[in-house]
């Protein structure tokens, strides 16, 4: 190949190699409008080598952007998964979505959207759900008072805990305890 002139066969080979790579990369070839062609079709479509090169530059730039976007999306999703795991493990502490979004390098509004999309709940509803599920487990064990269950689930005010519990479960924690006996 050293010193050999670039010919029609080489152009076809390069075109078809790129088209094949795009098709193997998950259908990008279809959305980027590249399928294998013969020299006659390549010539008819582009007329000059400059136009062909310009088109290939655009295709490769678009592919590069898509790859970067996919990497950013994967990183963002990984950050959100880590944030969600932290929330699930630390629901009884004081949590702020804005602080967590910053800590996990996520945009606050995007993080809020992800919470709803992934969990089906808003951030605060998700934490309430976790706390109420844990409260039921604690009270069902009959080892904890309402005040202790409130504290262990992140509520410093037993009255407020009782109010949320009743709204969530339809009965007060004390009634729940009596029914569990």
Z-matrix of the N, CA and C atoms (Angstrom, degrees):
N
C 1 1.446
C 2 1.531 1 109.90
N 3 1.359 2 117.12 1 -23.33
C 4 1.459 3 121.03 2 -178.71
C 5 1.525 4 110.36 3 -60.70
N 6 1.325 5 116.93 4 126.38
C 7 1.441 6 122.47 5 178.73
C 8 1.515 7 114.09 6 78.36
N 9 1.322 8 117.46 7 -2.47
C 10 1.462 9 121.03 8 -178.34
C 11 1.522 10 109.37 9 -78.07
N 12 1.321 11 116.50 10 140.60
C 13 1.463 12 122.46 11 177.31
C 14 1.525 13 109.74 12 -70.37
N 15 1.319 14 115.79 13 146.58
C 16 1.457 15 121.10 14 175.80
C 17 1.518 16 108.28 15 -76.93
N 18 1.318 17 115.78 16 124.33
C 19 1.452 18 119.32 17 -176.66
C 20 1.515 19 112.12 18 -122.33
N 21 1.320 20 114.25 19 -175.59
C 22 1.464 21 121.39 20 -178.22
C 23 1.520 22 111.30 21 -58.74
N 24 1.312 23 116.87 22 -40.68
C 25 1.465 24 120.51 23 179.59
C 26 1.515 25 112.21 24 -60.74
N 27 1.338 26 116.21 25 -37.91
C 28 1.463 27 120.68 26 178.95
C 29 1.529 28 111.21 27 -67.78
N 30 1.311 29 115.65 28 -41.25
C 31 1.471 30 120.09 29 179.04
C 32 1.531 31 109.85 30 -61.57
N 33 1.316 32 116.28 31 -45.26
C 34 1.460 33 120.61 32 178.72
C 35 1.524 34 110.18 33 -62.83
N 36 1.333 35 116.47 34 -43.90
C 37 1.461 36 120.29 35 -179.55
C 38 1.537 37 110.77 36 -61.53
N 39 1.323 38 117.33 37 -45.80
C 40 1.473 39 120.90 38 -179.73
C 41 1.531 40 110.07 39 -62.99
N 42 1.345 41 116.49 40 -48.14
C 43 1.471 42 120.64 41 179.17
C 44 1.527 43 110.90 42 -55.60
N 45 1.309 44 116.02 43 -50.80
C 46 1.458 45 120.73 44 -175.14
C 47 1.524 46 112.51 45 -69.21
N 48 1.313 47 117.85 46 -31.98
C 49 1.464 48 120.61 47 175.42
C 50 1.530 49 110.56 48 -65.02
N 51 1.329 50 116.78 49 -43.84
C 52 1.471 51 120.65 50 178.28
C 53 1.527 52 110.03 51 -65.23
N 54 1.335 53 117.32 52 -44.14
C 55 1.466 54 121.02 53 178.88
C 56 1.525 55 110.48 54 -59.59
N 57 1.327 56 116.78 55 -42.61
C 58 1.467 57 121.51 56 179.50
C 59 1.527 58 110.82 57 -64.43
N 60 1.324 59 117.11 58 -43.96
C 61 1.470 60 120.47 59 178.40
C 62 1.523 61 110.99 60 -60.20
N 63 1.313 62 117.06 61 -42.20
C 64 1.462 63 120.91 62 -179.96
C 65 1.524 64 111.25 63 -65.29
N 66 1.333 65 115.93 64 -40.77
C 67 1.463 66 119.16 65 179.12
C 68 1.520 67 111.13 66 -66.00
N 69 1.317 68 117.14 67 -36.57
C 70 1.463 69 120.70 68 179.69
C 71 1.523 70 111.94 69 -73.99
N 72 1.335 71 116.75 70 -16.07
C 73 1.467 72 119.99 71 -177.76
C 74 1.522 73 111.63 72 -90.80
N 75 1.324 74 117.68 73 32.56
C 76 1.456 75 120.79 74 173.16
C 77 1.510 76 115.06 75 86.94
N 78 1.281 77 118.56 76 36.11
C 79 1.456 78 120.04 77 174.04
C 80 1.515 79 114.98 78 87.17
N 81 1.331 80 117.63 79 5.05
C 82 1.462 81 119.31 80 179.21
C 83 1.522 82 110.88 81 -61.09
N 84 1.328 83 117.92 82 -30.33
C 85 1.457 84 121.97 83 178.95
C 86 1.506 85 112.16 84 -60.23
N 87 1.319 86 117.21 85 -34.01
C 88 1.464 87 120.26 86 179.86
C 89 1.525 88 110.49 87 -72.30
N 90 1.338 89 116.94 88 -44.06
C 91 1.460 90 119.37 89 -178.39
C 92 1.520 91 111.83 90 -75.77
N 93 1.330 92 117.99 91 -25.76
C 94 1.459 93 120.83 92 177.88
C 95 1.530 94 111.80 93 -92.94
N 96 1.308 95 117.55 94 7.26
C 97 1.468 96 123.89 95 174.16
C 98 1.528 97 113.07 96 58.82
N 99 1.311 98 116.77 97 52.02
C 100 1.458 99 120.73 98 174.85
C 101 1.509 100 109.73 99 -130.73
N 102 1.324 101 115.85 100 120.40
C 103 1.444 102 120.50 101 170.88
C 104 1.527 103 107.21 102 -133.04
N 105 1.310 104 116.65 103 157.93
C 106 1.477 105 119.26 104 -179.16
C 107 1.535 106 111.04 105 -56.14
N 108 1.329 107 116.37 106 137.54
C 109 1.462 108 122.59 107 -179.92
C 110 1.528 109 109.76 108 -135.46
N 111 1.326 110 115.85 109 160.86
C 112 1.467 111 120.19 110 172.85
C 113 1.534 112 108.19 111 -94.08
N 114 1.329 113 116.05 112 173.13
C 115 1.465 114 119.86 113 -175.09
C 116 1.530 115 112.30 114 -61.38
N 117 1.312 116 117.37 115 -38.29
C 118 1.466 117 120.40 116 -178.69
C 119 1.524 118 110.81 117 -61.13
N 120 1.317 119 116.18 118 -43.31
C 121 1.481 120 119.04 119 -179.93
C 122 1.523 121 111.72 120 -70.43
N 123 1.324 122 117.03 121 -38.60
C 124 1.471 123 120.41 122 177.77
C 125 1.525 124 108.87 123 -62.40
N 126 1.334 125 117.10 124 -46.01
C 127 1.479 126 122.12 125 -179.89
C 128 1.517 127 111.38 126 -61.69
N 129 1.330 128 115.16 127 -43.60
C 130 1.461 129 120.06 128 -179.03
C 131 1.523 130 110.81 129 -65.03
N 132 1.306 131 116.32 130 -38.53
C 133 1.468 132 120.96 131 -176.32
C 134 1.526 133 112.32 132 -73.27
N 135 1.335 134 117.63 133 -38.21
C 136 1.469 135 120.27 134 -172.08
C 137 1.528 136 114.66 135 -111.98
N 138 1.277 137 120.76 136 -20.79
C 139 1.464 138 127.71 137 -179.96
C 140 1.537 139 114.55 138 62.01
N 141 1.353 140 118.37 139 -41.38
C 142 1.469 141 119.84 140 179.88
C 143 1.526 142 110.40 141 -128.27
N 144 1.331 143 114.44 142 157.60
C 145 1.466 144 120.68 143 178.01
C 146 1.528 145 109.88 144 -65.20
N 147 1.336 146 117.44 145 -34.81
C 148 1.473 147 120.62 146 179.38
C 149 1.527 148 111.09 147 -61.49
N 150 1.327 149 116.90 148 -43.17
C 151 1.475 150 120.38 149 178.82
C 152 1.522 151 111.08 150 -65.40
N 153 1.323 152 116.06 151 -40.04
C 154 1.465 153 120.32 152 177.08
C 155 1.528 154 110.10 153 -61.42
N 156 1.333 155 116.59 154 -46.83
C 157 1.472 156 120.77 155 179.98
C 158 1.530 157 111.37 156 -62.92
N 159 1.335 158 116.38 157 -41.89
C 160 1.473 159 119.57 158 177.90
C 161 1.529 160 110.72 159 -60.19
N 162 1.327 161 116.52 160 -43.32
C 163 1.467 162 120.87 161 179.26
C 164 1.527 163 110.71 162 -62.74
N 165 1.335 164 116.32 163 -45.07
C 166 1.471 165 119.96 164 179.89
C 167 1.524 166 111.41 165 -63.82
N 168 1.323 167 117.70 166 -36.17
C 169 1.474 168 120.84 167 176.40
C 170 1.524 169 110.93 168 -60.95
N 171 1.336 170 115.76 169 -43.78
C 172 1.472 171 121.09 170 179.54
C 173 1.532 172 109.71 171 -63.41
N 174 1.324 173 115.93 172 -45.89
C 175 1.471 174 120.47 173 -179.87
C 176 1.527 175 110.52 174 -60.06
N 177 1.323 176 116.69 175 -47.25
C 178 1.472 177 120.10 176 -178.00
C 179 1.530 178 111.43 177 -67.89
N 180 1.330 179 117.67 178 -35.65
C 181 1.472 180 120.54 179 176.54
C 182 1.523 181 110.31 180 -65.25
N 183 1.342 182 116.58 181 -43.41
C 184 1.468 183 121.08 182 178.39
C 185 1.523 184 110.95 183 -62.57
N 186 1.318 185 116.27 184 -41.74
C 187 1.463 186 120.95 185 178.84
C 188 1.526 187 110.64 186 -63.51
N 189 1.319 188 115.74 187 -41.42
C 190 1.462 189 120.54 188 178.31
C 191 1.531 190 111.10 189 -63.02
N 192 1.333 191 116.93 190 -42.74
C 193 1.474 192 121.04 191 177.54
C 194 1.525 193 111.18 192 -62.26
N 195 1.326 194 116.32 193 -44.07
C 196 1.465 195 119.98 194 179.13
C 197 1.512 196 111.36 195 -61.39
N 198 1.319 197 116.25 196 -42.12
C 199 1.459 198 119.82 197 -179.78
C 200 1.527 199 110.15 198 -63.59
N 201 1.330 200 116.81 199 -42.91
C 202 1.463 201 120.92 200 178.00
C 203 1.526 202 111.05 201 -62.59
N 204 1.346 203 116.58 202 -42.63
C 205 1.465 204 120.85 203 178.26
C 206 1.522 205 111.25 204 -62.30
N 207 1.335 206 117.01 205 -42.15
C 208 1.469 207 120.81 206 178.53
C 209 1.527 208 110.96 207 -63.23
N 210 1.335 209 116.69 208 -41.58
C 211 1.464 210 120.34 209 178.56
C 212 1.522 211 110.60 210 -64.99
N 213 1.357 212 116.90 211 -42.75
C 214 1.465 213 120.54 212 178.20
C 215 1.522 214 110.50 213 -63.47
N 216 1.332 215 116.64 214 -41.85
C 217 1.462 216 121.26 215 -179.95
C 218 1.521 217 110.75 216 -64.34
N 219 1.323 218 116.86 217 -43.52
C 220 1.465 219 120.39 218 178.63
C 221 1.521 220 110.47 219 -62.55
N 222 1.331 221 116.80 220 -41.68
C 223 1.459 222 121.13 221 179.51
C 224 1.524 223 109.94 222 -65.22
N 225 1.343 224 116.42 223 -43.29
C 226 1.458 225 121.14 224 178.94
C 227 1.518 226 110.30 225 -62.36
N 228 1.317 227 116.62 226 -46.35
C 229 1.458 228 119.63 227 179.90
C 230 1.520 229 111.00 228 -63.00
N 231 1.326 230 116.88 229 -38.14
C 232 1.462 231 120.15 230 177.08
C 233 1.523 232 110.04 231 -63.63
N 234 1.327 233 116.51 232 -40.45
C 235 1.466 234 120.50 233 177.00
C 236 1.517 235 110.50 234 -62.94
N 237 1.327 236 117.32 235 -41.97
C 238 1.454 237 119.86 236 179.91
C 239 1.527 238 110.92 237 -66.44
N 240 1.319 239 117.61 238 -40.44
C 241 1.465 240 120.98 239 177.65
C 242 1.530 241 109.63 240 -60.22
N 243 1.324 242 117.34 241 -42.01
C 244 1.463 243 120.82 242 177.57
C 245 1.527 244 111.38 243 -64.58
N 246 1.332 245 116.69 244 -41.45
C 247 1.467 246 121.04 245 177.12
C 248 1.523 247 110.10 246 -61.76
N 249 1.317 248 117.73 247 -45.83
C 250 1.459 249 122.40 248 -179.13
C 251 1.531 250 110.98 249 -62.26
N 252 1.314 251 116.07 250 -40.61
C 253 1.469 252 120.34 251 177.84
C 254 1.528 253 110.04 252 -63.97
N 255 1.325 254 116.75 253 -41.76
C 256 1.466 255 120.63 254 178.37
C 257 1.528 256 110.51 255 -61.47
N 258 1.322 257 116.83 256 -45.62
C 259 1.474 258 121.30 257 -179.98
C 260 1.524 259 109.98 258 -61.91
N 261 1.317 260 117.05 259 -43.78
C 262 1.465 261 121.61 260 -178.54
C 263 1.523 262 111.17 261 -63.34
N 264 1.308 263 117.05 262 -35.32
C 265 1.469 264 121.02 263 -179.14
C 266 1.527 265 112.79 264 -85.02
N 267 1.327 266 117.47 265 -20.91
C 268 1.473 267 120.82 266 -174.13
C 269 1.526 268 112.72 267 -123.92
N 270 1.327 269 117.05 268 29.27
C 271 1.466 270 121.92 269 -175.95
C 272 1.519 271 112.87 270 -61.09
N 273 1.316 272 117.84 271 -23.64
C 274 1.464 273 119.31 272 -176.21
C 275 1.529 274 112.41 273 -83.44
N 276 1.313 275 117.20 274 -7.13
C 277 1.455 276 120.56 275 177.16
C 278 1.513 277 111.89 276 -90.62
N 279 1.321 278 115.53 277 179.50
C 280 1.464 279 120.87 278 177.83
C 281 1.523 280 107.06 279 -80.74
N 282 1.336 281 116.25 280 117.90
C 283 1.459 282 121.22 281 -177.32
C 284 1.518 283 110.49 282 -121.46
N 285 1.311 284 115.54 283 138.71
C 286 1.465 285 121.89 284 177.18
C 287 1.520 286 107.65 285 -128.40
N 288 1.313 287 116.73 286 125.49
C 289 1.456 288 120.15 287 -178.92
C 290 1.519 289 111.15 288 -61.83
N 291 1.321 290 117.85 289 -39.41
C 292 1.465 291 119.57 290 -179.10
C 293 1.524 292 110.97 291 -64.57
N 294 1.325 293 117.75 292 -40.26
C 295 1.461 294 120.28 293 178.09
C 296 1.525 295 111.12 294 -68.14
N 297 1.326 296 116.73 295 -42.34
C 298 1.466 297 120.17 296 179.71
C 299 1.526 298 111.43 297 -66.43
N 300 1.327 299 117.38 298 -40.50
C 301 1.461 300 120.44 299 178.45
C 302 1.525 301 109.77 300 -59.56
N 303 1.319 302 116.73 301 -43.86
C 304 1.467 303 120.55 302 177.35
C 305 1.520 304 112.21 303 -64.35
N 306 1.302 305 116.12 304 -42.52
C 307 1.464 306 122.01 305 -179.34
C 308 1.538 307 111.61 306 -63.12
N 309 1.330 308 116.42 307 -33.37
C 310 1.468 309 120.88 308 -178.11
C 311 1.533 310 112.36 309 -104.84
N 312 1.339 311 116.47 310 16.61
C 313 1.463 312 122.99 311 173.80
C 314 1.531 313 113.17 312 58.42
N 315 1.322 314 115.87 313 45.38
C 316 1.462 315 121.27 314 178.66
C 317 1.523 316 109.94 315 -121.62
N 318 1.302 317 116.88 316 145.31
C 319 1.449 318 121.98 317 173.65
C 320 1.531 319 107.66 318 -67.53
N 321 1.319 320 117.32 319 136.07
C 322 1.463 321 121.82 320 -175.08
C 323 1.529 322 112.65 321 -58.48
N 324 1.316 323 118.04 322 -48.76
C 325 1.467 324 118.64 323 -177.68
C 326 1.528 325 110.90 324 -69.36
N 327 1.329 326 117.63 325 -35.90
C 328 1.464 327 120.69 326 176.51
C 329 1.526 328 109.99 327 -64.81
N 330 1.318 329 116.37 328 -41.34
C 331 1.463 330 121.59 329 178.51
C 332 1.523 331 110.61 330 -62.39
N 333 1.308 332 116.48 331 -41.57
C 334 1.457 333 121.30 332 177.86
C 335 1.531 334 110.77 333 -62.67
N 336 1.331 335 116.56 334 -42.46
C 337 1.467 336 121.14 335 177.24
C 338 1.529 337 110.83 336 -63.52
N 339 1.343 338 115.99 337 -42.57
C 340 1.464 339 119.76 338 179.19
C 341 1.518 340 111.14 339 -61.88
N 342 1.324 341 117.42 340 -40.32
C 343 1.464 342 120.36 341 179.02
C 344 1.513 343 110.51 342 -56.63
N 345 1.317 344 115.90 343 -48.59
C 346 1.466 345 120.61 344 -178.68
C 347 1.529 346 110.69 345 -65.27
N 348 1.323 347 116.07 346 -42.63
C 349 1.467 348 121.03 347 -177.34
C 350 1.530 349 111.79 348 -68.45
N 351 1.313 350 117.64 349 -43.80
C 352 1.466 351 121.69 350 -174.40
C 353 1.523 352 112.45 351 -80.75
N 354 1.327 353 116.71 352 -44.02
C 355 1.472 354 119.47 353 -174.57
C 356 1.524 355 112.78 354 -97.33
N 357 1.322 356 116.54 355 -22.37
C 358 1.459 357 120.08 356 -175.02
C 359 1.522 358 112.13 357 85.44
N 360 1.312 359 117.09 358 2.51
C 361 1.465 360 122.78 359 -178.41
C 362 1.524 361 109.83 360 -128.32
N 363 1.328 362 115.62 361 155.92
C 364 1.461 363 119.14 362 168.69
C 365 1.521 364 107.02 363 -71.54
N 366 1.318 365 116.70 364 167.66
C 367 1.459 366 121.40 365 -179.84
C 368 1.526 367 111.24 366 -56.27
N 369 1.331 368 116.81 367 -51.03
C 370 1.467 369 119.58 368 -177.06
C 371 1.533 370 111.46 369 -68.02
N 372 1.341 371 117.76 370 -37.11
C 373 1.466 372 119.85 371 177.38
C 374 1.528 373 111.34 372 -66.06
N 375 1.324 374 116.44 373 -35.41
C 376 1.463 375 120.71 374 178.46
C 377 1.529 376 110.48 375 -63.91
N 378 1.324 377 116.22 376 -45.34
C 379 1.473 378 120.36 377 179.37
C 380 1.529 379 109.85 378 -64.80
N 381 1.320 380 117.07 379 -43.31
C 382 1.471 381 120.75 380 178.12
C 383 1.525 382 110.25 381 -58.90
N 384 1.326 383 116.62 382 -44.50
C 385 1.468 384 120.70 383 179.57
C 386 1.531 385 110.86 384 -60.11
N 387 1.342 386 116.99 385 -45.99
C 388 1.465 387 120.46 386 178.34
C 389 1.529 388 111.15 387 -60.40
N 390 1.313 389 115.46 388 -44.42
C 391 1.466 390 120.20 389 -179.05
C 392 1.535 391 112.08 390 -65.25
N 393 1.318 392 116.41 391 -41.70
C 394 1.464 393 120.22 392 -179.28
C 395 1.535 394 111.44 393 -69.15
N 396 1.328 395 117.54 394 -36.30
C 397 1.469 396 120.22 395 175.93
C 398 1.526 397 110.40 396 -64.24
N 399 1.314 398 116.62 397 -42.20
C 400 1.470 399 121.05 398 178.55
C 401 1.530 400 110.09 399 -67.58
N 402 1.324 401 117.01 400 -37.98
C 403 1.471 402 120.61 401 179.31
C 404 1.528 403 110.37 402 -61.87
N 405 1.318 404 117.28 403 -42.41
C 406 1.468 405 120.92 404 178.05
C 407 1.525 406 109.69 405 -61.40
N 408 1.320 407 117.06 406 -43.66
C 409 1.472 408 120.45 407 179.84
C 410 1.528 409 110.73 408 -63.11
N 411 1.324 410 116.64 409 -43.21
C 412 1.474 411 120.40 410 -179.71
C 413 1.530 412 111.22 411 -65.31
N 414 1.316 413 116.23 412 -47.13
C 415 1.462 414 119.67 413 -178.50
C 416 1.534 415 111.20 414 -68.64
N 417 1.318 416 117.18 415 -35.64
C 418 1.471 417 120.87 416 178.88
C 419 1.521 418 111.98 417 -64.12
N 420 1.321 419 115.81 418 -30.16
C 421 1.470 420 118.96 419 179.65
C 422 1.527 421 111.77 420 -70.10
N 423 1.325 422 116.84 421 -16.33
C 424 1.468 423 124.87 422 -179.23
C 425 1.530 424 112.67 423 59.12
N 426 1.312 425 116.83 424 23.10
C 427 1.465 426 122.07 425 177.15
C 428 1.525 427 111.85 426 -99.40
N 429 1.323 428 116.26 427 -11.26
C 430 1.461 429 120.24 428 -172.79
C 431 1.519 430 110.93 429 -126.81
N 432 1.323 431 113.92 430 144.36
C 433 1.470 432 119.56 431 173.68
C 434 1.531 433 107.96 432 -80.17
N 435 1.317 434 115.56 433 171.57
C 436 1.464 435 120.50 434 178.05
C 437 1.524 436 109.48 435 -60.92
N 438 1.329 437 117.13 436 -42.69
C 439 1.471 438 121.54 437 179.99
C 440 1.526 439 110.67 438 -62.31
N 441 1.331 440 117.73 439 -42.31
C 442 1.471 441 120.90 440 179.63
C 443 1.537 442 110.83 441 -67.69
N 444 1.325 443 116.56 442 -41.74
C 445 1.468 444 120.16 443 177.86
C 446 1.528 445 110.55 444 -62.23
N 447 1.332 446 115.44 445 -39.94
C 448 1.467 447 119.72 446 178.01
C 449 1.525 448 109.68 447 -60.01
N 450 1.301 449 117.46 448 -49.68
C 451 1.460 450 122.46 449 -178.46
C 452 1.533 451 111.45 450 -62.20
N 453 1.317 452 117.08 451 -44.34
C 454 1.467 453 121.61 452 -177.52
C 455 1.533 454 113.29 453 -69.54
N 456 1.316 455 116.67 454 -17.86
C 457 1.466 456 119.90 455 178.47
C 458 1.529 457 112.37 456 -103.69
N 459 1.323 458 116.73 457 10.14
C 460 1.456 459 120.07 458 173.66
C 461 1.507 460 116.33 459 97.06
N 462 1.328 461 117.62 460 8.78
C 463 1.466 462 121.06 461 178.63
C 464 1.527 463 108.92 462 -105.46
N 465 1.319 464 116.44 463 120.91
C 466 1.463 465 120.60 464 178.24
C 467 1.524 466 112.00 465 -84.31
N 468 1.321 467 116.73 466 -15.76
C 469 1.449 468 122.55 467 -178.01
C 470 1.532 469 108.75 468 -113.00
N 471 1.327 470 116.81 469 109.45
C 472 1.472 471 121.60 470 -177.30
C 473 1.528 472 111.52 471 -63.37
N 474 1.339 473 117.67 472 -33.17
C 475 1.456 474 120.59 473 178.67
C 476 1.532 475 110.19 474 -64.52
N 477 1.333 476 116.21 475 -45.99
C 478 1.464 477 120.20 476 178.81
C 479 1.528 478 110.15 477 -64.87
N 480 1.323 479 117.06 478 -41.11
C 481 1.467 480 121.58 479 176.23
C 482 1.529 481 110.15 480 -56.15
N 483 1.322 482 116.52 481 -46.51
C 484 1.473 483 121.03 482 -179.55
C 485 1.520 484 111.23 483 -61.38
N 486 1.322 485 115.87 484 -40.74
C 487 1.460 486 121.03 485 179.41
C 488 1.534 487 110.86 486 -62.78
N 489 1.339 488 116.75 487 -46.21
C 490 1.470 489 121.29 488 179.34
C 491 1.526 490 110.20 489 -66.39
N 492 1.322 491 116.78 490 -42.03
C 493 1.465 492 121.59 491 -179.77
C 494 1.523 493 110.26 492 -59.46
N 495 1.324 494 116.29 493 -46.75
C 496 1.463 495 120.50 494 -178.92
C 497 1.530 496 110.99 495 -64.40
N 498 1.314 497 116.24 496 -41.18
C 499 1.463 498 119.94 497 178.81
C 500 1.531 499 110.09 498 -63.93
N 501 1.311 500 117.25 499 -39.23
C 502 1.464 501 122.06 500 -175.59
C 503 1.525 502 112.13 501 -77.82
N 504 1.351 503 117.10 502 -42.27
C 505 1.463 504 121.20 503 -173.60
C 506 1.537 505 114.19 504 -106.41
N 507 1.322 506 117.41 505 -9.39
C 508 1.460 507 119.88 506 177.39
C 509 1.522 508 114.36 507 86.23
N 510 1.314 509 117.98 508 -6.71
C 511 1.476 510 122.55 509 176.03
C 512 1.520 511 108.40 510 -137.06
N 513 1.320 512 115.66 511 155.54
C 514 1.457 513 119.29 512 178.33
C 515 1.535 514 108.84 513 -73.45
N 516 1.314 515 118.37 514 158.91
C 517 1.462 516 120.63 515 178.46
C 518 1.535 517 112.21 516 -60.09
N 519 1.336 518 117.19 517 -36.59
C 520 1.467 519 119.42 518 179.73
C 521 1.527 520 110.70 519 -66.86
N 522 1.327 521 117.91 520 -38.74
C 523 1.469 522 120.82 521 175.64
C 524 1.531 523 110.20 522 -66.73
N 525 1.282 524 115.57 523 -38.28
C 526 1.467 525 120.59 524 178.23
C 527 1.522 526 109.62 525 -61.26
N 528 1.355 527 115.83 526 -42.91
C 529 1.467 528 120.41 527 178.76
C 530 1.525 529 111.41 528 -62.55
N 531 1.336 530 116.47 529 -42.44
C 532 1.475 531 120.55 530 -179.96
C 533 1.519 532 110.83 531 -63.67
N 534 1.343 533 116.58 532 -39.78
C 535 1.465 534 119.87 533 179.56
C 536 1.522 535 111.24 534 -69.28
N 537 1.318 536 117.08 535 -27.33
C 538 1.481 537 120.34 536 -178.37
C 539 1.529 538 111.23 537 -77.56
N 540 1.316 539 117.47 538 -18.29
C 541 1.484 540 120.68 539 -177.69
C 542 1.490 541 112.40 540 -70.41
